[in-house]
Amino acid sequence: MRKDHRPYMVKNAYLKIEKFYGRHFLKPQFDFLGRDFTFMKPWHVELFGAPIRLGNYATVIATPDRKIRFSIWSNTKDPCGISIGDYCMVCPGVRISAASNITIGDSCMLASGVYISDCDWHDIYNRIDLGTSSPVTIGENVWVGDSAIIGKGVKIGKNSIIGAGAVVVKDIPPNAVAVGNPAKVVREIDLRRKITKRSEWFENPAKLWRDIKAIDRNMLKDNTFLNWLRSCLFRTGKD
């Protein structure tokens, strides 16, 4: 579609349905789900196992062809599980699989197709065993690029960036940019420049939601219900 043909009231109703689904069907599956979360197409978010925790002001974007999966499969009685901090963004196709412990700090961004695992899931010689597991720790304000893979035992320092398609099998220090397979540091972030974190986007949540609604109203103000139905049933090259 070239544009959103929905009238504002239709889009607003759709957003309320997403919110209801998140509260009614997803929230009970989390051991903790913070306030003011946003799930886009929440029916394509899958959880398995426990404990799974997701902090305040989370933005989780799923699509039909790229579901988001948080899963825990452990041979220990009480695994630490998956803990994701406040203000984080999780994009389509992200998979986080834990056998022991995966911790992701505040204001992190996980781009489409990212895979994070703390376990081999099969032993080299015993293919029915889970293999070895070692905790993964991702620091505050880390940006993990499209289709990157983060393996067991890895620690990534705060503010670091993992390039698209990188395979991280060793620790990455804070304030670094790492790319490649296996991932290696190629540059450092200039700390003399201000780093704006996702948390700053939510400094005034009430004003933020009002501003977003105002933008939606303005963008969709000329849309009519009949034209929206027509665009759904009889699309043209202009739609």
C-alpha positions in Angstrom: 0.0 0.0 0.0 1.2 3.5 -0.8 -0.7 5.0 2.1 -2.9 4.2 5.0 -6.5 4.6 3.8 -8.0 3.9 7.2 -10.1 6.6 8.9 -8.7 7.6 12.3 -11.5 5.9 14.2 -10.7 2.6 12.4 -7.0 2.8 13.2 -7.7 3.8 16.7 -10.0 0.8 17.2 -7.3 -1.5 15.7 -4.7 -0.2 18.2 -7.1 -0.8 21.0 -7.6 -4.4 19.8 -3.8 -4.9 19.8 -3.6 -3.4 23.3 -6.4 -5.7 24.5 -4.7 -8.8 23.0 -1.4 -7.8 24.7 -3.0 -7.5 28.1 -5.3 -10.4 27.9 -3.3 -13.1 26.1 0.4 -12.1 26.3 0.8 -10.4 29.7 -0.2 -13.6 31.7 2.6 -15.5 29.9 5.3 -13.1 31.2 6.6 -13.3 34.7 6.8 -9.5 34.4 5.6 -7.2 31.8 6.1 -3.5 32.5 3.8 -0.5 32.0 3.0 1.2 28.7 4.1 -1.6 26.4 3.4 -1.5 22.7 2.9 -4.8 20.8 2.3 -4.5 17.0 0.5 -7.5 15.7 0.9 -9.2 19.1 -0.8 -12.4 17.8 2.6 -13.1 16.1 4.5 -13.0 19.4 5.2 -16.5 20.9 6.4 -17.4 24.4 7.5 -20.7 25.7 8.8 -21.6 29.1 9.6 -19.4 32.1 10.7 -17.0 33.5 10.5 -14.3 30.9 10.6 -10.7 31.9 10.1 -7.6 29.7 10.5 -4.1 31.2 8.6 -0.8 31.0 7.9 1.0 27.7 8.8 -2.0 25.5 8.1 -1.8 21.8 7.7 -5.2 20.2 7.0 -5.4 16.4 5.9 -8.7 14.9 4.8 -9.6 11.4 3.0 -12.7 10.0 6.1 -13.9 8.1 8.6 -13.0 10.9 7.2 -14.0 14.3 9.0 -13.1 17.5 9.9 -16.0 19.8 11.0 -15.9 23.4 11.7 -19.4 24.6 13.2 -21.2 27.5 14.2 -24.9 27.5 16.3 -25.9 30.4 17.5 -29.1 32.2 17.9 -27.1 35.4 15.1 -26.7 37.9 15.1 -22.9 38.2 16.8 -21.2 35.2 17.2 -17.4 35.4 15.5 -17.2 32.0 15.2 -14.1 29.8 15.2 -10.6 31.3 14.8 -7.6 29.0 15.1 -4.1 30.4 13.1 -0.9 30.0 12.7 1.1 26.8 13.8 -1.8 24.5 12.7 -2.3 20.9 12.3 -5.8 19.5 11.8 -6.0 15.7 10.3 -8.7 13.5 11.8 -12.1 13.4 13.8 -11.8 16.7 14.4 -15.1 18.5 15.7 -15.3 22.0 16.4 -18.8 23.3 17.6 -19.5 26.8 18.7 -22.6 28.6 20.1 -20.7 31.6 20.2 -16.9 31.5 20.0 -14.1 28.9 20.0 -10.5 30.3 19.4 -7.5 28.0 19.9 -4.0 29.5 17.7 -0.9 29.2 17.3 1.0 25.9 18.5 -1.8 23.7 17.4 -2.3 20.1 17.2 -5.7 18.4 16.8 -5.4 14.6 15.0 -7.8 12.4 16.1 -11.4 12.4 18.4 -11.2 15.4 19.1 -14.5 17.2 20.4 -14.7 20.8 21.1 -18.0 22.4 23.0 -19.1 25.6 23.3 -22.7 24.6 24.5 -25.1 21.9 21.3 -27.1 22.1 23.1 -30.3 21.0 26.4 -31.7 22.3 29.1 -32.4 19.8 29.1 -36.1 20.6 25.7 -36.6 22.3 23.1 -35.2 19.9 20.2 -35.8 22.3 21.8 -33.7 25.1 21.3 -29.9 25.4 25.0 -29.3 25.2 26.8 -26.6 27.1 25.2 -23.4 28.2 26.7 -20.1 29.4 24.9 -16.8 30.2 24.6 -14.0 27.7 24.7 -10.4 29.0 23.9 -7.4 26.7 24.6 -4.0 28.3 22.5 -0.8 28.3 21.8 1.0 25.0 23.2 -1.8 22.7 22.1 -1.8 19.1 22.1 -5.3 17.5 21.9 -5.1 13.7 19.8 -7.0 11.2 20.2 -10.9 11.3 23.1 -10.8 13.8 23.7 -13.9 15.9 24.9 -13.7 19.5 26.2 -16.9 21.0 26.6 -18.4 24.4 28.8 -16.8 27.1 29.0 -13.5 25.3 29.1 -10.1 27.1 28.4 -7.0 25.1 29.3 -3.7 26.8 27.0 -0.7 27.0 26.5 1.6 23.9 28.1 -0.9 21.5 26.8 -1.7 18.0 26.7 -5.1 16.5 26.7 -4.9 12.7 24.2 -6.6 10.4 24.9 -10.3 9.9 27.6 -10.4 12.5 28.2 -13.6 14.5 29.3 -12.7 18.0 31.2 -15.5 19.8 33.5 -13.4 22.0 33.0 -10.5 24.4 32.6 -7.0 22.9 33.7 -4.1 25.0 31.6 -1.0 25.8 31.4 1.8 23.2 32.5 -0.3 20.3 31.3 -1.2 16.8 31.8 -4.8 15.9 31.1 -6.5 12.5 31.8 -9.7 10.7 31.9 -13.5 11.2 33.4 -13.9 13.8 32.6 -10.4 15.0 35.6 -8.1 15.6 35.8 -4.5 16.8 36.4 -2.1 13.9 36.0 1.2 15.6 35.1 2.9 18.9 32.2 5.3 19.6 33.3 8.9 20.1 32.2 9.6 23.7 32.7 13.3 23.2 29.5 13.3 21.2 26.1 13.0 23.0 24.5 9.6 22.9 20.7 9.8 22.8 19.1 6.7 24.3 15.6 5.3 23.6 14.7 6.2 27.2 14.8 9.9 26.3 11.9 9.3 23.8 9.7 8.3 26.8 10.7 11.1 29.2 7.1 12.5 29.1 5.0 9.5 28.1 1.6 11.3 28.3 2.8 14.0 25.9 4.3 11.4 23.6 1.1 9.5 23.3 -0.9 12.8 22.7 1.6 13.8 20.0 1.4 10.4 18.3 -2.4 10.6 18.3 -2.3 14.1 16.9 0.0 13.0 14.1 -2.4 10.1 13.3 -5.4 12.4 13.3 -3.7 14.8 10.9 -2.5 12.1 8.5 -5.8 10.3 8.3 -8.2 13.2 8.6 -9.3 13.1 4.9 -9.8 9.3 4.8 -13.4 8.1 4.5 -14.8 4.8 5.6 -16.1 4.0 2.1 -12.8 4.7 0.4 -11.1 2.5 2.9 -13.4 -0.4 2.2 -12.9 0.2 -1.6 -9.1 0.1 -1.1 -9.5 -3.2 0.8 -11.7 -4.9 -1.9 -10.7 -3.2 -5.1 -7.1 -2.0 -5.0 -5.6 0.1 -7.7 -2.1 1.3 -8.6 -2.7 4.5 -6.7 -3.4 2.6 -3.4 
